[in-house]
């Protein structure tokens, strides 16, 4: 039988009929990530020294404490690359999703630098680091690291395209349909495989099996082959078992690649379940590292915000008391993360305190709204006590807005994906709100549009997106015409 497919110009078989020769310019696939790690560490150390020297040299005419800059660079650089490595951001495959990789890297840099600045302040070791030095270091690092990721992603894509990245040398045994699939080649190259020869697996047992195994054996013996990949349909179990059993005579690892029907599922994360494995067909919206970053940002901003806004909160509380009878704070049960209920805090803006199975939404010119309450609602100041919910862990600064339990029960029945909003913590503000979907939802279509925006936010979360939403919220609060 013929070992390679030669009549399909756009298949992996036609394009990879023999291993290319090594060149001194070739870079190993796995070494690419380590090179990027070393580049990040060196860049952070250099930026630490240059930021300190540049700021102190221009402001005070002296270079400053060089030893302190070097030490800080080593600490921050080591912590940064450790977090990046733990998050899998030095795996070359992470560079394929360029925008997501850059966003997550920027988030890690912000978290590491904030942690370092806070620790330095608490330990009182900031004598050698002025605020100007810290700001310059952070800003230059933000630009340099983002630029490095952009450049690395481009080089990685070009390396995969022109073959400059040298992967693990493998042979493949494929069904004709698999060998003709261009997606299979891209998949194998992305995970660091360099396919040298492709053999067509016979449909049935017989003399062709013996011929195939002998051809594969000669190829493994004559070339520097790291593995043999078997890409055949999994429907015929007996055929797969016979092929794998026949390949046991080879002195190299043999891997069974999922067929085209299973590949979309097995491209997700795997976990061990006893002697077998489980497939993660739906991932959590945020990874553990992203949850830590988001929570740290929430705690820092909520704590600082409450301290800075304390005088304003006191004035508002006094105005509410003088304007109408009733408590200063309004509490109502809302549905939060994973369907758990919690009590949300807001400044009271109405004469009623509805918190049961029937909750009527506020409408324009609603008679229940007090005079002070109308002003608070227009400026969204009534939402500020929710910073307490953020500190308690019930809410986040940014996320889908929580609704009353009664409204959640109603909309869960008429909107199919409504419950998916609860895959993350609810927020004081959200993507739907900054896109004009705030206030009353008298029609189901309005709530459906809000849900669509919330689900888009959950699927596309990034630290930069949260910052963007917060900035747009502040701008809208200063120029709000639709709130009531």
Secondary structure by P-SEA (a helix, b strand, c coil): ccccccccccccccccccccccccccccccaaaaaaaaaaaaaaaaaaaaaaaaaaaaaccccccaaaaaaaaaaaaaaaaaaaaaacccccccccaaaaaaaaaaaaaaaaaaaaaaaaaaacccccccaaaaaaaaaaaaaaaaaaaaaaaaaaaaaaaacccccccbbbbbcccccccaaaaaaaaaabbbbcbbbbbbccccaaaaaaaaaaaaaaaaccccbbbbbccccaaaaaaaaaaaaccccbbbbbbbccccccccccbbbbcccccccccccccccaaaaaaaaaaaaaaaaaaaaaaaaaaaaaaaaaaaccccccbbbbbbbcccbbbbbbbcccccccccccccccccccccccccaaaaaaaaaccccccaaaaaaaccccccccccccaaaaaaaaaccccccccccccccccccccccccccccccaaaaaaaaaaaaaaaacccaaaaaaaaaaaaaaaacccccc
